[in-house]
């Protein structure tokens, strides 16, 4: 795409975004087109879109600056190679930007860059009096956290978990409990508090976050949620992480084809878990018998369900699989799964 075509798309997007801003409802995209489709088209140009957006960040018009930030975010989501430069430009703009509308766009775009350098800027924006800005900070912070996350990243999510806006609390609890690998007393206390939040969606996120850390305090909360008339899939995920046979009678009352139910049934049933473990052991042995020169490891991840397998050839990493997925491809036959894995690494 030529630079003049990108510029034309950007100008059209600014016109549409201005209508949204002037309506006084920045999130009213259901009623007004904010130009996102035009910006996505422009972003397909990669470096050309990046250059135009960076140049527009100095524009005296706040709507133009906001649209430029949006374009940097969309371009970053489509072209990983521009993320670092986009993050640098956004961080520099934020240092002197005073307009909440632009702050909103900066916070959202920084998440798309997945750049850890953005964390201090997002922490500053978390103090905004505008709940829309704080919302996008809550959404973006998990995307820029290292693993394990920096203490400052944990702290800002914990703080946002107590926000006056339930949407901010929900996304901060999701980021802290489900996206990040943060753990410890302060994290669990924050999730425990949200598990008793006045908002149902926040409560479900709090319970799921606690369960993901295998915190047994979540067990009676999961039982209570499973006994309700309507059960969210997050609750089935929480049950799966706790893997407690005591919830099986409750789980067996649900359609096993419903989202999350089969996984919860498998994790909470000792017999089914033993069958899964036996199949994984047979898979490991089948690979070893065919290719004793390959090194095979079956293991579990702390914050994931199920088992994983790595196959290495000497010192070179060769393959990584989710064991259940590989066995499913092989129609449950460990010998066939072994052949698939060997074929992939050779």
VENBELTA-V652616 format. One record per residue. N is the residue number from 1. PHI is phi in degrees with one decimal (NA if undefined). BURIAL is 1 if it has 24 or more other ideal C-beta (glycine too) atoms within 12 Angstrom, else 0. D_LAST is the distance of its C-alpha to the last C-alpha in whole Angstrom. Layout:
N/PHI/BURIAL/D_LAST + N/PHI/BURIAL/D_LAST
//
This chain:
1/NA/0/40 + 2/-74.8/0/43 + 3/-61.8/0/45 + 4/-69.2/0/48 + 5/-70.7/0/46 + 6/-63.0/1/45 + 7/-61.9/1/48 + 8/-65.4/0/50 + 9/-62.1/1/47 + 10/-63.0/1/48 + 11/-61.3/1/52 + 12/-64.7/1/51 + 13/-64.4/1/49 + 14/-61.8/1/52 + 15/-59.3/0/55 + 16/-70.6/1/53 + 17/-64.0/1/52 + 18/-60.6/1/56 + 19/-61.2/0/57 + 20/-66.2/1/55 + 21/-62.4/1/56 + 22/-70.1/0/60 + 23/-73.4/0/60 + 24/81.1/0/59 + 25/-134.1/0/56 + 26/-56.7/1/53 + 27/-97.5/0/51 + 28/-82.5/0/53 + 29/-72.5/0/50 + 30/-70.8/0/51 + 31/-99.9/0/54 + 32/-128.7/0/53 + 33/-79.8/0/51 + 34/-90.7/1/50 + 35/85.2/1/48 + 36/-61.2/1/44 + 37/-63.1/0/43 + 38/-65.1/1/45 + 39/-66.2/1/43 + 40/-65.4/1/40 + 41/-63.4/0/40 + 42/-63.3/1/41 + 43/-65.0/1/38 + 44/-62.2/0/36 + 45/-78.8/1/37 + 46/63.2/1/36 + 47/-61.0/0/37 + 48/-65.6/1/40 + 49/-64.8/1/41 + 50/-58.2/1/40 + 51/-60.9/1/43 + 52/-64.3/1/45 + 53/-62.4/1/45 + 54/-60.5/1/45 + 55/-65.2/0/49 + 56/-79.9/1/50 + 57/-65.9/1/50 + 58/-93.5/0/53 + 59/-65.5/1/55 + 60/-68.7/0/58 + 61/-85.1/0/58 + 62/-63.3/1/56 + 63/-68.1/1/54 + 64/-64.9/1/53 + 65/-63.2/1/51 + 66/-62.5/1/50 + 67/-64.5/1/48 + 68/-64.4/1/47 + 69/-62.6/1/45 + 70/-59.3/1/44 + 71/-65.6/1/42 + 72/-63.3/1/41 + 73/-65.6/1/39 + 74/-65.5/1/38 + 75/-63.3/1/37 + 76/-63.8/1/35 + 77/-68.8/1/33 + 78/-98.7/1/32 + 79/-134.2/1/31 + 80/-58.1/0/29 + 81/-67.9/0/30 + 82/-98.7/1/34 + 83/-59.3/1/34 + 84/-62.4/0/35 + 85/-67.4/1/38 + 86/-64.3/1/39 + 87/-62.1/1/39 + 88/-58.0/1/42 + 89/-64.6/1/44 + 90/-67.2/1/44 + 91/-64.1/1/45 + 92/-64.5/0/48 + 93/-63.0/1/49 + 94/-61.4/1/49 + 95/-61.6/0/51 + 96/-125.6/0/54 + 97/-80.2/1/54 + 98/-116.4/0/57 + 99/-88.0/1/56 + 100/-59.9/0/55 + 101/-62.3/1/53 + 102/-74.0/1/51 + 103/-56.8/1/50 + 104/-57.2/1/49 + 105/-72.0/1/47 + 106/-61.7/1/46 + 107/-60.4/1/45 + 108/-67.7/1/43 + 109/-67.6/1/41 + 110/-62.3/1/40 + 111/-62.4/1/38 + 112/-68.0/1/36 + 113/-76.9/1/35 + 114/54.3/1/33 + 115/-101.1/1/35 + 116/-61.4/1/36 + 117/-66.2/1/39 + 118/-77.0/1/41 + 119/-57.5/1/41 + 120/-58.4/0/45 + 121/-64.9/1/46 + 122/-65.2/1/45 + 123/-62.8/1/47 + 124/-63.6/1/50 + 125/-67.5/1/50 + 126/-63.2/1/49 + 127/-87.4/0/53 + 128/-64.6/1/54 + 129/-72.9/0/57 + 130/-88.2/1/55 + 131/-66.2/1/53 + 132/-65.4/1/51 + 133/-66.5/1/50 + 134/-62.4/1/49 + 135/-59.6/1/47 + 136/-71.7/1/45 + 137/-64.3/1/45 + 138/-60.4/1/44 + 139/-71.6/1/41 + 140/-85.6/1/40 + 141/-54.6/1/40 + 142/-58.1/1/37 + 143/-73.7/1/35 + 144/-109.9/1/36 + 145/-81.8/1/35 + 146/-75.9/0/33 + 147/-125.4/0/31 + 148/-72.8/0/33 + 149/-69.2/1/36 + 150/-65.9/1/39 + 151/-58.0/0/42 + 152/-65.1/1/44 + 153/-68.0/1/41 + 154/-58.9/1/42 + 155/-62.6/1/46 + 156/-69.5/1/46 + 157/-68.1/1/44 + 158/-59.8/1/46 + 159/-65.2/1/49 + 160/-69.1/1/48 + 161/-64.1/1/48 + 162/-105.7/1/52 + 163/-60.9/1/52 + 164/-70.5/0/55 + 165/-90.6/1/53 + 166/-62.1/1/51 + 167/-66.7/1/49 + 168/-65.3/1/48 + 169/-60.4/1/48 + 170/-62.2/1/46 + 171/-73.0/1/43 + 172/-67.4/1/44 + 173/-67.7/1/43 + 174/-60.6/1/40 + 175/-63.9/1/39 + 176/-70.5/1/40 + 177/-87.0/1/39 + 178/-107.4/1/36 + 179/-86.6/1/34 + 180/-86.4/1/35 + 181/-101.8/1/34 + 182/-61.5/1/37 + 183/-153.1/1/39 + 184/126.8/0/42 + 185/-59.0/0/46 + 186/-66.5/0/47 + 187/-65.4/1/44 + 188/-67.5/1/44 + 189/-65.8/1/48 + 190/-61.7/1/47 + 191/-68.8/1/45 + 192/-61.7/1/48 + 193/-61.3/1/50 + 194/-72.2/1/49 + 195/-66.8/1/48 + 196/-118.3/0/52 + 197/-68.0/1/52 + 198/-70.4/0/55 + 199/-92.9/0/52 + 200/-58.5/0/50 + 201/-64.4/0/47 + 202/-67.5/1/47 + 203/-58.4/1/48 + 204/-62.0/1/45 + 205/-66.3/1/42 + 206/-63.1/1/44 + 207/-63.8/1/43 + 208/-63.7/1/40 + 209/-63.3/1/39 + 210/-64.1/1/41 + 211/-63.0/1/39 + 212/-62.3/1/36 + 213/-93.6/1/37 + 214/55.2/1/38 + 215/-81.5/1/41 + 216/-66.6/0/43 + 217/-64.8/0/46 + 218/-78.0/1/45 + 219/-59.3/1/45 + 220/-64.2/0/48 + 221/-68.2/1/48 + 222/-64.5/1/45 + 223/-58.7/1/47 + 224/-63.3/0/50 + 225/-68.1/1/48 + 226/-67.6/1/46 + 227/-86.3/0/50 + 228/-77.7/0/51 + 229/-66.0/0/51 + 230/-119.0/0/49 + 231/-120.7/1/45 + 232/-80.2/1/43 + 233/-61.3/0/39 + 234/-59.5/1/39 + 235/-69.4/1/41 + 236/-65.1/1/38 + 237/-63.1/1/36 + 238/-61.2/1/38 + 239/-61.4/1/39 + 240/-61.5/1/35 + 241/-67.0/1/35 + 242/-75.0/1/38 + 243/50.2/1/36 + 244/-106.7/1/40 + 245/-60.6/0/41 + 246/-66.3/0/45 + 247/-92.7/1/44 + 248/-57.4/1/42 + 249/-58.8/0/46 + 250/-71.7/1/46 + 251/-65.0/1/42 + 252/-68.5/0/43 + 253/-85.0/0/46 + 254/-105.7/1/43 + 255/-62.7/0/41 + 256/-65.3/0/38 + 257/-89.2/0/36 + 258/-69.5/0/38 + 259/-56.8/0/36 + 260/92.9/1/35 + 261/-70.0/1/37 + 262/-60.7/1/34 + 263/-63.6/1/32 + 264/-64.5/1/35 + 265/-60.3/1/36 + 266/-65.1/1/33 + 267/-70.8/1/33 + 268/-87.6/1/37 + 269/-98.4/1/36 + 270/-57.7/0/36 + 271/-67.0/0/35 + 272/-66.8/1/32 + 273/-65.5/1/31 + 274/-65.0/0/30 + 275/-65.1/0/29 + 276/-63.3/1/26 + 277/-65.5/1/26 + 278/-65.2/0/25 + 279/-63.9/1/23 + 280/-65.4/1/21 + 281/-64.6/0/21 + 282/-65.4/1/20 + 283/-63.3/1/17 + 284/-58.5/1/17 + 285/-65.5/0/18 + 286/-64.4/1/16 + 287/-66.0/1/12 + 288/-63.5/0/14 + 289/-66.2/0/16 + 290/-80.5/1/12 + 291/-136.9/1/11 + 292/-64.0/0/14 + 293/-77.6/0/12 + 294/-85.5/1/10 + 295/-98.4/0/13 + 296/-122.0/1/14 + 297/-130.6/0/17 + 298/-107.7/1/19 + 299/-153.7/0/22 + 300/-115.9/0/25 + 301/-94.9/0/26 + 302/-59.2/0/29 + 303/-105.8/0/30 + 304/-125.6/0/28 + 305/-95.9/1/28 + 306/80.2/1/25 + 307/-118.4/1/22 + 308/-125.0/1/19 + 309/-135.2/1/16 + 310/-111.9/1/14 + 311/-124.2/1/11 + 312/-122.6/0/11 + 313/-114.1/0/9 + 314/70.0/0/13 + 315/-96.2/0/15 + 316/-99.3/0/12 + 317/-67.0/0/12 + 318/-117.3/1/8 + 319/-163.3/1/10 + 320/-140.6/0/13 + 321/-135.7/1/15 + 322/-83.9/1/19 + 323/-58.6/1/19 + 324/-60.2/1/21 + 325/-66.0/0/20 + 326/-65.3/1/16 + 327/-65.4/1/19 + 328/-64.8/0/21 + 329/-60.7/0/18 + 330/-93.2/1/18 + 331/55.7/0/22 + 332/81.8/0/22 + 333/-95.3/0/20 + 334/-59.3/1/18 + 335/-65.0/0/17 + 336/-66.7/0/15 + 337/-61.8/1/14 + 338/-62.2/1/12 + 339/-63.2/0/11 + 340/-63.4/1/10 + 341/-66.5/1/9 + 342/-65.0/1/6 + 343/-61.9/0/5 + 344/-68.8/0/6 + 345/-89.7/1/4 + 346/-114.1/0/0
//
